[in-house]
Amino acid sequence: MEFLRAFLCGGIFCAIGQILIDKTRLTPARILVGYVVAGVILQAVGVYGPIADWGGAGATVPLTGFGANLAKGVQQAVGEQGWLGIFSGGLAASAAGVGAAVLFSFLASLLCKPGEKR
């Protein structure tokens, strides 16, 4: 059942993105940024927690989950460090994910030969 909920939640996020691509003039990059900002806003107002509890990895893995993680880190750091936590909380909360993305991107660049196919 957990897999089904994750699939449905992630699928809903993908369907919304596809509708935005098909029906608006938004570029994919702007839609991706919109997903991160939406995750921050939904986490800030307390809505993203229940979505993530229900959807599991279908909610935490996409870009909305990254935005929610940034907001959660800022909320926690502000509680511990005061207003200075605004600048460090999001980075500290998402450091492992960003570090893993950089590492695996580097490894992929070593294993693959980039260039145009002819």
N, C-alpha and C positions, 0 to 999 in steps of 0.2 A: 504494500500500500504506500510505503514511503517513496518508492521509485515512481509510482503513478502520480503522486502529488508533486514531486519534483519535476517530472516531465510536463505536467499540466501548467505549473507555475512558470517554468522556463519557456514553454510554448506560448503562453499568453504574452509574455514579454517580447518574444520574437514576432508574434503576430501583430502586436502594436507597432513594432519597428517597421515591419513590412508594409503595414497600412500607411504609416507616415512617409515611407519612401514612395509608395504608389500614388498617394493622394495629395501630397504637398510638394513644394519645390525645395524642401530641406535636403541638404546633402547628408550622406551617411555620417560624416564627421560631426556635423551639428546634432544629429540624432544621438550619437554616442555621448556627446557632451551633455545633451539634454537628459539622458538616462542617468548620468552621474549626478547631475544637479537634482533630478527628481529623487534619487536615493537619499541625498543629503536632506532635502526638504521633508520627505516622508519619515525619515528617522528623527528629525528635529521635532516634528509634531506628534511622534509616538505611534505612527501607523505602520512603519516598516517592520517593527519587531514581530507583531502577530503574522504578518505576511511571511517573514522568514521562518517563524515557528511552524507554519502550515506547509510552506513550500520547500523547506530544507535547502538543499543545494541548488534547486531551481530558482531560488531567490538570492542566495548568498554568492553564487559564482558570477552571475552577469554583472554588468557595470553598475546597475542600481545597488547591488550588494557592496561594491567598492565605495560608492558614495555614502551609503549608510555606515560603512565601517569608518570612513573619514569623520563623519558627524559624531559617531559614538566615541571615537578617540578624542575629539575636541571636547565633548561634554565631560568625559572622564578627566582629562587634563585640566580643564577649567576648575573642576571640583577640587583637584589636588593642588594645583599651582596658581590658581587665580587667573586673571586675564591673560597672563603670559602663556597659558596653556593653549590659547587660540592658535599660536604659531607653531607649537610643537606637537600637539595632540594628534592631529590627523596624520602627520608623517610617522609618528611612532606607532600608531595603530596599524598602518598599512605598509610598514617597512618590509615585513617578511614577504608579502605578496609582490611588492615592487621589486625586491631583490631577486626573488625566484624568477620573475618575468625577464629581468635583465640577464640573469645567468643562463636560462634556457634559450633565450634569443642568441646569446653569444655562442653557446654550444651548437645551435642550429646553423649559425653562420660558418662555423668551422667544418661542419659535416656536409653542407650543401654548397654547390657552386652557383652563385647568383649570376644572372646575365640573361640576355635575350635569347630566346630559342629561334633558330632559323629554319 
